[in-house]
Amino acid sequence: MANRLKTWLMGVGAAALATAAMAQDVPTPVVAAAIDTASHGEAAGAVLVRDAAGRGRLVSAAGLAGLQVMDLTGALQGAVPAGEAGGLDLRYGFPLDGRAETLLVSTDRTNNALRFFAMRDDRPVEVGARAVPLGFAVEAVCLIRNAADGGFYAVAVGDGGEIEQLLLYATAEGRVDARSSRRINLPSKIKYCVADDATGDLYVSQQAVGVWRFNGDPEADAAPTLVDATGLGRISEESGSLALYDGGAGARYLIATDASSGRLFFYDHGAGDAFLGAVGLTGRDGAAVKEPGALQIAGAGLTPDLPSGVLTATDEDAAAGPGYKLISIAALTGALGRPAGAPRDPGAVVAPRFPAVVPVVETIPVSSPGDAADDPAVWADPHNPANSLVIGTDKKAGLNLYDMQGRLLQHLPVGKMNNVDLREGFMLGGRPVVLVTASDRTNKAVAVYRLDVEARRLVDVADGLQPTGQGDPYGQCMYRSARSGKTYVFINDSNGEKRQWELVDAGNGKVRAVRVRDFAFSSQVEGCVADDATGRLYVAEEDVGLWSLSAEPDGGANMTMIARIADNPALKDDLEGVGLYDLGDGRGYLIVSSQGNDSYAVFRREGDQAYLGSFIIAADGARGIDGVSETDGLDVTSRNLGPGFEHGALVVQDGRNVLPAENQNFKYVPWTAIAGALGLEVRR
């Protein structure tokens, strides 16, 4: 954090800091409230809620008085208990028990917990399964609907600099519950937060420092950007509340309170949050709002006087007592000579870019921290599908063997195993075995194992060290030729050079690798899969695209481009894991990990190998399994893997294992879910 602050200050430069300091003395336009309302108790914050007829109701967090409902004149319509209600936010369209609810979240400051309410008949009705404890002194809460997968999250901020992001989900009983998804910490008090569903931006106001912007997707890098700094930028002493307004292109604004001067600072949310100007506030009586508290924006026309929506500002110091000022957005933007645009319907839902599926099983985390888990291989037990197995690499520590419940059956501490694959039917000592190979970066070798399916163990069967002669053996996949019956392994160096070895019975119960072909790509490759039936090898060149070439040792180096990243906006480098779903008769699908946008692209196996669509893997709050991001390796099979996976499964590495944050692991997704999301077939 200190390094980012230093970088930001260096970028600002002395001249810009001088300009910022002078900005404190520039005349500030003043805008009067269109409506003043009194509070019937404490005024901690308020949101404007629209009903089905488009009428507005003000729901106020009133401390120990709970949540209060007022009309736009401030007349009290009712109240409900909510503990000591403090921070407050809302989102429309939360799916609950077959209904799309208007969901409110409130902080309970006595118990430092979150409570959930649905607006029904203009009244908040508590729908939380429980008061969700936070474990820190909570200051405020905001909601975000993740544009990537449509999931709802609450973000609670605290007195000790805590930023806790929680996934919200509906329980089987039709209540709202939450699970911690990630925790970010800043070194001092955070007073407010606000989030933009469309862009995924999350803003927090660190009182003594300034305004920070984060990526609101819990699967994304949490690296912050400093928007404005206290004392060094435009904020004079303390950073206050935040609000966002979306009026379309050229009219998207971040609004931040300069708490000490009582001004609202406007930033261009559509252009990197560049500073636009400041506005002062008064009540209808002309009295200045000296220190605006919590801000909220309802971006929709409520009355003829509020055509572009309204900013609700908490005024705890008004002469008539605590209350709220409702200020026209059009008046605020007009005072700065900026357009109000066409306000976005707050009930509108940002459609996810790709359909989503959810994992139903996850493995226990690998033992190594950081970027460690990498590539899986799936073995389907033909006699008892429920006993099927998954082998996964821990590229810092070795190989792991998991069952179909994600439990660890075996860990082999054999060094930096990067990628892994397997083939059945390899004849070793006169009997067929399941042969497993891995790229061994520690010994720069081909690692060779037999999968003992009875004991459910991996057994080393390499005939001594099988060196690759490569500087960094990296990506890897296996091939069994339908033409010759021989079994091969491909391993590439991280520089793009790829080699093919034939695996042979060494005559002593061991396996030897015999080099049979070399070829190369122009840049780094890793993920690959071989189609045993058609004799084709598919290789992902990470920054370029997906290639096809012969998998036979005499196949040469002629390559065909299946999908170029530059030609398909659904693909974003790096392309990583590659897998094949077999429908039989030469038909099926190729699955490719598009790591740069956390998605999975599907191509037809046969014919012109057309792109069929992409999907993402989202979190399942009820199961407590997070979504998947930054996938390296994957494997897919159409064979029966037992209950829930009768038509096969996709197994993927998860680059960020959150909900809560742990070491990386692997996730299992039923193929039926993927087929349903994209209209694909399943193997019968």
N, C-alpha and C positions, 0 to 999 in steps of 0.2 A: 504493500500500500504506500509506504513512504517513497519507494522508487517511482510509482505512478504519479504521486503528487509532485515530486521533483521534476519529472519529465514534463508534466503539464505546465509548471511554472516556467521552465526553460522555454517552452513553446510560446507562452504568453509574451515574454520579453518585457524589458523595462518600459518601452514606449506604450505598450498595451496596458500595463499596470498603471501608468500615469493617466492614460485616458480613462481607465476604470475609476480611478480616484476622483477625477474631475467630474465624472458622471454623477457623483453624489450631489453636485451643486447645480446640475441642469434642471430648469423648471419642469415640474411633473404635472401633467394634466390630472384633473380630479373628476371622478365619476360618482354620481349620487345613486344610492340604492333605489330600485323601483319599488321594493316592498321591504318594510321593517316588520319583524315579528319578535315578540317577547318570548322568552323561554319560561316554562312553568316549573322552574327549578334550575339545576345546573345546565349549562350549555357546553357540552363537550364536543359536539359535532352533529351534523345532520345530513341526510340525503333526501333528494326529491324522488319520489316514486310515482310512476304513471300507472293508472289503472287501465282497464280494457277500453274505456271511453276516452282515454287521452288526458284525463284530469290529473292534476298533480296533488300529492300529499307530501307533507314534510314529516319525516320520521327523525326524531331527535334522540341522541344519546344523552340522557339527563342524569347521569350519575346514579345515586341510590334510588332515584325515582324510576329507573328502568328506561324503557323505550317509550317515547311519547309520540302520538300522531296528531298533527295539526293540519288545518287547511292552509291555503296560501295567505290568509289574513292573520294567521297565528292563533286562530281559535282552536282550543284543545278538543280533539275528537275522541281520545282514549289513551290508555297507557297499559303496558304489560310489564311484569317483572322481568328483569334481565341482570340481576346482580347489581354491581356498580358499573353501569354502562359507560364506556369511554369511546374508543375508536369505533368507527362504523363504516361499512361499505356495502354495495349491492351489485348483483348481476342478474340479468334476466335469462330465462330459459334453462335453469338447472333441472335436469331430468330426475324426477323423484316419484316413485310409485306410479309410473305411467302418466305423470303430469309434467308440464314445463312450468316450473315455479320461479317466481321472483324471490331470489335468495338474498337475505341480509345476514351479515356476520358482524357481531359486536364483541368487543373486548370486555371481559369482566375483570376490573382492576383489583377487586378485593381478592379474588382467587387466581389472578393471572392466568386466565383461561379464555378460550373462544367459545361463543355460543351462537347457534344458528337459528334463523327464523325464516318463515315464508310468509309473504303478504297474501292474505286471504280475506276477501270482503273488507279491504282497506284497513286491515288490522294485522300486525305481526303475530304469527303463531309459531311457538318454538317447535322446531322439527329436528333438533340435534339429538343424536343417540346419547350424548353426554356432553358435559362441559369439557372441552379438550384442554388439558393442562399444558402450559408452555414451559414452566420451570425457570422463568425469568420475569423481571418486572416489565410488563408489557406497556408500551406507549401508544401504539396505533396498529391498525390492520388495514390491508387493502386486498382486493380480489383481482385475479387475472384468469382469463380463459385462454389457455395455451393455443395459439394459432396452429401449431404443428399437429396436434392430435385432438383438439377440442376439450381437453381435460380442464377442470376447474381447480384452481389453487388459491389458498389463502396465504398471505405473507404478513407475519406479525413482526414488528420491530420493537426493540427494547431499550431500557435505560442503560444497559451495559454495552450497547453497540450490536446487539444480536439482530440477525435477520433470519427468521425461521420460515421456510416455505413448506407448506403442507398440502398434500393431495386430498381433495374432497371427493367423497364417493357416497353412493346410496347403499345402505345396508339391506339385507334381505327383508327386514322389518319395515322398510320404507322410511328410514331416518337418515340423517346426514352425519357422517363421521369423517375423521381426518387422520392421515398418517404423515409423519415428518418425512419430507423428501430431501431437503438439503438444509444446511446451516452455514451461513456466512457471518463472519464477525468483523466489525470495525472497532476501533479502540475507544470510542466514546458514544454518548447517548444519541440515539436516532429517534426523532420525534414523529416523523410522518413518512408515508410512502404512497405511491400511486403507480398504476400499471396501464399499459396500452395493449389491448388484446390484439389489435391489428398488426402492430410492429413487433410485439413481444418485449418491448422495453419496460423495465422496472426501474423506477426512480425512488431514491431514499434521501431524506433530509437529515444529515448528521449535524446536529445543532451547532457545535463549535467549529465545524470544518466547512460544510457546504453541501452541495447537491451532487449526488453520484447517479450514474446510469449503469444498470446491469442488464444482461440478457435474462429475461424472465423465464426462459425454458430451463427447468432444473436439470435437463440432460446436457446443457450447454456449458461452455467455459464461463466461470463466474467473474472473469476479469472486468473490473469497473473502469468507467470513464468519468473524470471529474468535469461536471458541467459549469459550476461556478464555485468560488471559494470565499469563505468568510475573511474579511480584512484584506486579502490579497487580490480578490476579484471585485465584484460589484456589491456583494452582500456585506453590509457594514459590520455587524457584530454577531448576530445569530441567524442561522438559516431556519425558516419556519415551514409552513404547510405547503403542499403541492397539489396541483390539479392539471388535468389534460383536457384539451378541447380539439375535436376533429371536425373541421369544416370543409374537408376535402383538400385537393391540391392547392398549395399557396395559403392555406388557412388552417394549419395545424399548429397548435401552440402548447407549450409547457408554461405553466404559471407557477411561480415560486414566491413565497412571502419573505420579504426582508423584514424580519420581525421587529427589529429595533427602530426602523424608520416608518413602519406601517405601510410601506409601499408593496405593490404587486409588480414583480419583474416578469416580463414576457420574453420567451425564447422561441425560436422557430423550430418546432418539433419536426418539421419536414426537411430541414436543412442543417442537420448536425447540432441543433439546439443553440444556434447563434443568437446572441442577445439582440432584442428588438426595441426595448424601452421599458419605462416604468409608469405606473398609474397609481394615484392615491384614491382612497375611498372615503365617502361620507354617508351618513344616513339620510333619510328624506328630509330631516330637519337641518341638514348642513353640517352637523357635528362630525368631526373627523373620526374615522375608525382608527384608533391609535396603534393597535396591535392585533391585526386580524388573526384569528385562530384557525381551526380546521377549515379547509376549503373542499367544496364538492361542485362538480359541474353536471348539469343535466342538459345534454346537447339536443334539445328538441323544443319547438315552439309550444309554449304553454298558454300564453295569453297574447293579445295583440300588442301589448307593451314588451313582450319578451319573444320576438319572432325567431331568434336564433338560439334560444335556450337561455339558461341562467346559471350564474355562479352564486353559490351559497357560501357566505363567509361568516364564521362564528365571531361574534363581538361580545366578549366577556366584560368589557369595561364601559358599556353604554350607560348613560345617565339614568335611563329607565330600567336598568338591570340587564342581566345577560340575555342575549337573543341572537337573531340571525339577520343578516342583510342579504337580500336577493337582488343581484345586480345583472342587468342585461348584458349578455355577451356582445351583442352588436354595439352597445354603448362603449364597452371596454376596448374592443378592437378599433372602433371608430376614433376613439381618443388618441390612438397611436397611428391613425391613418392606414390601418390595415383592414383587409376584408374579413367579414365573418364567414363568408362562404355558405355552403349548404350543410347544416349540421347533420352528422351521421346519426341515424336512429340508434339510441342506446340499446335497444332490444335486438338489433341486427346481429347475426352470428357470422363470424369470419369462418368461411368453410376451410377445413384442413386441406393442404395441398394434395395429399394422397389419402386414400382410405386406410383405416387403421385396423390392425388385429392386436390381440393381447397374448402374452405368454401365459401358459398354465402351469409351468414348472420352471424353476431355476435351480442351478446347482449351488452348492455351498461355495463361498468365495475361494479363489486360489490363495495359497499361503503367501505369495509374494506381493508386495505393495506396488503401486504404480502401474505402468503399462506392462502387464504380465500375461494374462490369459490371451490366447491368440486364435487357435484353430481347433475345431472338433471333427471327429469322424464317428459315424453311427454304424453299429452292427445290429441287424435285426435277427432275433432268434427265431428260426423257422418253426421250431417245435413248441416253444412257449413264448409268444411275443412279449409278454409282460416282463420277461427276463432279458430283454434287449439291453444293450449297453452303449454308452457314449465315452469315447476317449477324447480328452482335451489337453492341449499343451499349456503349460506354464513356462513361458519362454525364458524365465529367469531361473527355473528350478527343476523342470522335468516333465513327466507325463502323469495325468490323473485319469482314473477310471471311475465312471459314475453309472448309477442305475437310472431307471426311468423316473424315479422320484427326485433325482438330483443329488442323491447321497453319494459320498465319496467311498468307493470300495477299495481303492489302492492308489497310493502315491509312489511313483518311482523317482527318487532324487538323482536323476542322471544327467543334469546339466541343461543347457539352453536349447530346448527342443522347440522349434519355431512352428512348423506345420506338420500335420499328421494325416495319414490316409490308410485305408485297408482294402484288401481283396480276399474273398473266400475262394476255396478250392485249390489253393496252392499245394502241390504235392511235395511233401517233405518226409523223407524216410518211408516212402510208399503209402502215405495216408494224407488225405486232404486236411489242410489247416486254414485258419483265418490268419493271414499274414498282415502285419502292421509295420509301416515304415514311418520314419520321421526325419526331418532335416535337423541334424545335430550341429549347432553353431559352436558349441564348446570344443568339440573334437574335429570340426570341419569334415563331417562324415555322414554317411547314410546309417541311421540307427534302424535295426531290424528286430522285430518281436513277433512272437506267436501269441495270439489271444487264446488262452485256455478257457473255453466257454463253460466247462464244468466247474472249475475252481474259481472262475471269474477273476482271472489274473492275467497280467502281461508277463511273458517269459522271454528273456533275451535269447535270440537264436542267431545273432550275427556271427559269422565265421571270423572272429577277430574284428579289429577296426576296419571299416570300409570307407577309406578316405575318398572325398569328392575331388580333391585337387582344386577346390574353389576357395577364394578368400573369405567368403561369407555365405555358406549355404543357407538359403532363405525360404522361398516358396517351394511347395512340394505337392505332388499328387501321383496316384498310381493308375496303371492301365493293364487290363488283361485282354490280349488280342483274341478276337473271335476267329481270325484267320489261322493263327499258329498255336493258340492256347498258352502262349508264353505270358509271363507277368513282368511288368516293367515299373520303374519309378522315375519320375522327372524331378529334378531339383535345379533351381536356378540360383545363381549368385545375385546379390543385391545390385550388381551393375547391369543386369539384364541378360547375362550369358546363361543359357539353359543347357543341361546335359540329361541324357537318357541312359539309364542302366537296365540291363536285364537281370532279374533276380533268379538265381539258380540254386538248386540243392547241392551243397558242397560235399555231400556223401557222409557226413558225420553228425547228422541232425541239425546242422547249421546252414545258414544261407549266405551266399556270396553275391556281390553286386558287380556286374561286368559292364563296363562302359561301351555303348553302342552308337551314340549319336551326339553331336554338338550343334547347337544353333543359337541365335541371339536376337534380342530385341534392342531397340535404340535407346530405351530408358528402363527404369526399374519396373519389374514385374514381381508378382507374388502369387495371387490366387489363381488356381487352375483346376480343371476337372477334365477327365477323359471319358468319352462315350465308348464303352466297350463294344457295343453293338454296331456302331457305325465307323469306328476307328478314327474318330476325330478328337483332337485335343483343343480345349478352349482355355485361353490365357488372358488374364486381365493385365494390360499394361497401364499402370496406375494413373498416369496423367494423360493417356491417349485414348484408350478404348478397349473393346473386347475383340480378340483375334481367334480365328479358327485355322487349324492346320492338321496335317496327318499325324496320328499318334504312332504310326508304325516306324520302326527304326530306319527303314529305307525311304521314309516319306519326304525327305528333303526339307527345305526351309521356306517353301512357298506358303504365304499366309493370306487369309481373307479377313477383311475387317467386317465384323458383325455389327458393331455399334460404336460410333465415334463420339466421345464426350462432347466435342464442339458442335455436333449436329443434333444433339438431343437435350433439350433444356431440363429433362427429368434426371439427367446424369450429372453428377458433380464429383470431381476428383477428390480423393483417390477412389478408383475402382479396386476393390479388394477381393473378398471371398467369392468363389464361383461354385455352384452346385447344379445337379441335374435331377429333375423329377421325372421318373420313367413311367409313361402310360402304357408301355408295351407297343409292339409292332412299329418301332422306330419313332413313336410319337412321344411328346412330353414337353417339358419346359426347362429353360436355363434360368437360374436365379443368380443375380449379381449384387453384391453389396456396393451401394453408392455411398461411400463413407462421408463425403463432403456435405450431404444433406440428410444423413441418417435415414436412408430409405433403401429399398430393395427393388431392383428392376427385374421384370419377367420378360423373357423372349421365348418365342416358339422354338422348339428343338428341331423341327423338320421344316421342309420347304424353304421359304425365304427368310426364316428365322426372325420374323417380325417382332418388334417391340409391342408388348401387350398391355403394359401398365406398370405402375409401381405401388408399393404399399409401405407403411411404417409399422413399427411395433410399439404400441403405447402401453402405459401403465395400467394395471388392474388393481385398483385400490382395495377392493373386497378381498382379494387374495394376498395383497401386500407385496405384489411383484411389480417392480418398476419397469418403465419402458426401456428401449434399447437405443444406444447411440454409438457412433464411431466404431461400427463393426469391422473387425479385421477378417477373421475366417468364419466360414459357415459350411454346413453340410445339410443335404436334404435327401430324403428317401421316400419312396411310395410304398414301401413294405409295411406290414402291420407291426406296430411297436407296442401293442397292448392297449388297455382301456384308455379311451380318449385320443388315441393315435392310430386307430384301426386303418386309416388310409394314408399313414405316413406322417412325417413331421419335418419341420425346419428347425435346426439347432444352430444358434448364432452366438458368437462372442459379444459380450456387452462391454464397451469401452468405458462407460461410466455407470457403475452399479450404485444407484441411489435408493432411497426409500427404506432405510437410511443409507448414508454413504458407507460403503464397504469396499474391499478389494474386488477386482473384476471377477466376472463369472460367466456362465453360459445360460441361455434361455431356450426353452422348448416351446414351439408353436405348432398346434395341430394343422396339418395341411388343409383340412376341411375349412378352417377359418380363412386361410389365404384364398382358397378356391371361391368361397362365398363372397369375399371382398372384391375380387376381380373377375368373377364369372368364369372361372377356370374349371377344368375337369378334375375328378379324383380317380385314382386307380381302383377298380372294382375287383 
